[in-house]
Amino acid sequence: MDLLKILIVILHILILTNSYELICKATKKERYLFISWVFILQSIVEILFYLTSLHGLGMEKISFTCIIFAYLIGFKKYNKFKAIFISLLLSLLYQSTHTFIAVIISSITGDSFLIKYEDLFFVVVLMLTYFITKKIITYFHLELTYFDKDYLYPFFKKVILIFFTLQVLLFISDMVGIHAHFNNFSSILATIVFICLLLIFFAMNAHKVQAEREIALKQKKFEQEHLQTYTDEIVSLYNEIRGFRHDYAGMLVSMQMAIDSGDLQEIDRIYNKVLVKANQKLRSDKYTYFDLNNIEDSALRSLIAQSIVYAQNNDVEFTLEVKDVVTRLSIDLLDLVRIMSVLLNNAVEGAAESYLKQMEVAVIKMDLETVIVIQNSCNIAMNPSEDLFELGFSTKGRNRGIGLNNVKEILDKYENIILETEMEDSTFRQIIRFKREFE
């Protein structure tokens, strides 16, 4: 029996660490820290409950949630809403699944079997709990990286209230289960909690899909709106180049005639007043529109096209360089739109406030990665070691740095993306490195 009790403890630890690892994508070190924290504090709390005659009243379920919450706040430094959501999710997933399976098996075997083989019963329940919780997490995509999107937060705040209600119902189920007359009611209540939890997971996935579909439609509309501007600009540039071709033909004929006659003054006039002016015009930043054709990712192409228009409206000289064909980047479409919108808009606004009013964007395809460099002139000199990505920090005023903080939170979820910040004289530079997947 002692061996079975040890096995019960091992299975209990295994379920918790596995659930935490799957949901939070924890490292090996974090798994050990998490289970040590939970196991030690839960043991202390259960001893205190036993000494104060509170053991078996369902208080352990509430304390278990509080222990996880304290870990996420203290060690993981999560904000309170995320910590509450994950702690309730882990607690409910484990407790409701465990209780539901125990109710089903006990109703099949009967109370006499449960009393006679109590330890074996709990071993079987815990083993089934392990496999079912793992299946639920993977089936409903309960990984934090899947749900940790700022556009889902308003909905998840409502989910937290439902989670809390289910936690209270589980507590009531344990309380009334102490009395033999209410055993059936307790079992029914525990079953309802488990079913409601599954329905909530279905609702969470459905809401995420709907929200992303709406954002994708808005992005498509945005691309279509800017496509006409992009097309009109290309047509205008094409017509202008056709005019240059005719003008250059005339210039070259005049130059040849001046050379044949040996008229150095005429050669000098044509070169300084015609050819130099034409070359300057051809080097205009508006011809960077042509480089957009090398970007196959329509979302990235639209965002850069929008920033070109935004820069022109703010009298900022915009230069784009995309020499090679750039395929789709290894990042979620919505995340790409969010981070590039922030970085490009910040660069335009920073350049507009500077004396030089210059901005350069380069998309470089290398052997193992694709690099995007966003550079702009600025008025201030700043040490790049300063934490620009802290919530509320901004060079444009107080509490205006939410965008950069969101960029940091998004990129923290990707191991294949690196963001570097550089400051050189009065030039601010952001370098994003996307490790390319095999093409």
Rosetta blueprint (number, residue, H / E / L):
1 M L
2 D H
3 L H
4 L H
5 K H
6 I H
7 L H
8 I H
9 V H
10 I H
11 L H
12 H H
13 I H
14 L H
15 I H
16 L H
17 T H
18 N H
19 S H
20 Y H
21 E H
22 L H
23 I H
24 C H
25 K L
26 A L
27 T L
28 K H
29 K H
30 E H
31 R H
32 Y H
33 L H
34 F H
35 I H
36 S H
37 W H
38 V H
39 F H
40 I H
41 L H
42 Q H
43 S H
44 I H
45 V H
46 E H
47 I H
48 L H
49 F H
50 Y H
51 L H
52 T L
53 S L
54 L L
55 H L
56 G L
57 L L
58 G L
59 M H
60 E H
61 K H
62 I H
63 S H
64 F H
65 T H
66 C H
67 I H
68 I H
69 F H
70 A H
71 Y H
72 L H
73 I H
74 G H
75 F L
76 K L
77 K L
78 Y L
79 N L
80 K H
81 F H
82 K H
83 A H
84 I H
85 F H
86 I H
87 S H
88 L H
89 L H
90 L H
91 S H
92 L H
93 L H
94 Y H
95 Q H
96 S H
97 T H
98 H H
99 T H
100 F H
101 I H
102 A H
103 V H
104 I H
105 I H
106 S H
107 S H
108 I H
109 T H
110 G L
111 D H
112 S H
113 F H
114 L H
115 I H
116 K H
117 Y L
118 E H
119 D H
120 L H
121 F H
122 F H
123 V H
124 V H
125 V H
126 L H
127 M H
128 L H
129 T H
130 Y H
131 F H
132 I H
133 T H
134 K H
135 K H
136 I H
137 I H
138 T H
139 Y H
140 F L
141 H L
142 L L
143 E L
144 L H
145 T H
146 Y H
147 F H
148 D L
149 K L
150 D H
151 Y H
152 L H
153 Y H
154 P H
155 F H
156 F H
157 K H
158 K H
159 V H
160 I H
161 L H
162 I H
163 F H
164 F H
165 T H
166 L H
167 Q H
168 V H
169 L H
170 L H
171 F H
172 I H
173 S H
174 D H
175 M H
176 V H
177 G H
178 I L
179 H L
180 A H
181 H H
182 F H
183 N H
184 N H
185 F H
186 S H
187 S H
188 I H
189 L H
190 A H
191 T H
192 I H
193 V H
194 F H
195 I H
196 C H
197 L H
198 L H
199 L H
200 I H
201 F H
202 F H
203 A H
204 M H
205 N H
206 A H
207 H H
208 K H
209 V H
210 Q H
211 A H
212 E H
213 R H
214 E H
215 I H
216 A H
217 L H
218 K H
219 Q H
220 K H
221 K H
222 F H
223 E H
224 Q H
225 E H
226 H H
227 L H
228 Q H
229 T H
230 Y H
231 T H
232 D H
233 E H
234 I H
235 V H
236 S H
237 L H
238 Y H
239 N H
240 E H
241 I H
242 R H
243 G H
244 F H
245 R H
246 H H
247 D H
248 Y H
249 A H
250 G H
251 M H
252 L H
253 V H
254 S H
255 M H
256 Q H
257 M H
258 A H
259 I H
260 D H
261 S H
262 G L
263 D L
264 L H
265 Q H
266 E H
267 I H
268 D H
269 R H
270 I H
271 Y H
272 N H
273 K H
274 V H
275 L H
276 V H
277 K H
278 A H
279 N H
280 Q H
281 K H
282 L H
283 R L
284 S L
285 D H
286 K H
287 Y H
288 T H
289 Y H
290 F H
291 D H
292 L H
293 N H
294 N H
295 I E
296 E L
297 D L
298 S H
299 A H
300 L H
301 R H
302 S H
303 L H
304 I H
305 A H
306 Q H
307 S H
308 I H
309 V H
310 Y H
311 A H
312 Q H
313 N H
314 N L
315 D L
316 V L
317 E E
318 F E
319 T E
320 L E
321 E E
322 V L
323 K L
324 D L
325 V L
326 V E
327 T L
328 R L
329 L L
330 S L
331 I L
332 D L
333 L H
334 L H
335 D H
336 L H
337 V H
338 R H
339 I H
340 M H
341 S H
342 V H
343 L H
344 L H
345 N H
346 N H
347 A H
348 V H
349 E H
350 G H
351 A H
352 A H
353 E L
354 S L
355 Y L
356 L L
357 K L
358 Q E
359 M E
360 E E
361 V E
362 A E
363 V E
364 I E
365 K E
366 M L
367 D L
368 L L
369 E E
370 T E
371 V E
372 I E
373 V E
374 I E
375 Q E
376 N E
377 S E
378 C L
379 N L
380 I L
381 A L
382 M L
383 N L
384 P L
385 S L
386 E L
387 D L
388 L L
389 F L
390 E L
391 L L
392 G L
393 F L
394 S L
395 T L
396 K L
397 G L
398 R L
399 N L
400 R L
401 G L
402 I H
403 G H
404 L H
405 N H
406 N H
407 V H
408 K H
409 E H
410 I H
411 L H
412 D L
413 K L
414 Y L
415 E L
416 N L
417 I E
418 I E
419 L E
420 E E
421 T E
422 E E
423 M E
424 E E
425 D L
426 S L
427 T E
428 F E
429 R E
430 Q E
431 I E
432 I E
433 R E
434 F E
435 K E
436 R L
437 E L
438 F L
439 E L
